[in-house]
Amino acid sequence: MTQLFQSVPEWQEFKKTISGKTLGFVPTMGALHEGHLALMKKSMTENDLTAVSIFVNPTQFNDPNDLTHYPRTPKEDFALLESIGVPYLISPEISELYPDQYRYQVSEKEESKILCGAHRPGHFDGVLTIVLKLLNLTQADRAYFGEKDFQQLRLIQGMAKAFFIPTEIIACPTLREQDGLAMSSRNRRLTPEQRKLAATFPKVLREAKTPEKAIQDLRTQGFDIDYIEEHWGRRLGAVKLGAVRLIDNV
C-alpha cells in the first residue's frame, strides 16, 4: 500500500526510519502515464525503496492559463502508484514547499537561456528551484528523469554537479505511443484531430534533412513552431497545436 506524505516535517521524520536502505526518487507533476511508470519501475529495480512526488509546480509556468489547465488526476494517479507497488508518495501543498514565497531561487546563466528557456521566461528557474528542494527533501540515492525533457535533464545534471548534490541523476529513454508521439501528460489535452496530427511531429523531427526543412514541413501541416534546433548531438523541437505545447528530441 502506498503511504502518502503531505507534510514536509512528516516526511523528514519518516526518512530517519529508513536509513540504511537505498532510496530512489521520481519527481512528477501528476497526470501519470506509462512514461512515468517506467521511471518508477526502474527505480524499484535499482533501489530498496522508491518515493514519488506529485506536485504541480507553479513557479515553472510562465503562462498562467497553462497552469490553470494543466491536467490533474489525483485519484487515478494514486491508484496507479498502488497498482505497481510504489511505497511512498510525497504530495505537499504549495505552502509546504515554498514557505519563503519563492524569495530564494536557483538560476543558470547559459543553457537555460536557449530553446525552451528563450520561449518560456523564468521556466527553468522554477524547475531548478523545485528540483533542488525535492532532492534535498528526499535525500534519495538516485533520482530518475526522462530524456524527453532533454534540456531540463542537462540542467538538472549540471545543477547537481555544481552544488555537490549526492543524489545520482539517472537519465531514462523517452517512451513513445505506438504512432511515435512522446508520452506526455499534455497529450490528453489534444483534441482527437490534434492528437492524430501530433504524431507527425517526431516523424518530421527525425526525418527532415535540416532544422529549416523540419520547420517548413511542420508549418505546412498546421503546427505553430517555437523552435527546431540542434544542440548536444540532438535535434530538439517545441511546437504548438492550438493551446497545447509539445516538446521532443531525437
Summary of the structure (lengths in Angstrom):
residues: 250
radius of gyration: 18.2
end to end distance: 37.5
largest distance: 57.6
contacts: 777
relative contact order: 0.14
helix: 46%
strand: 21%
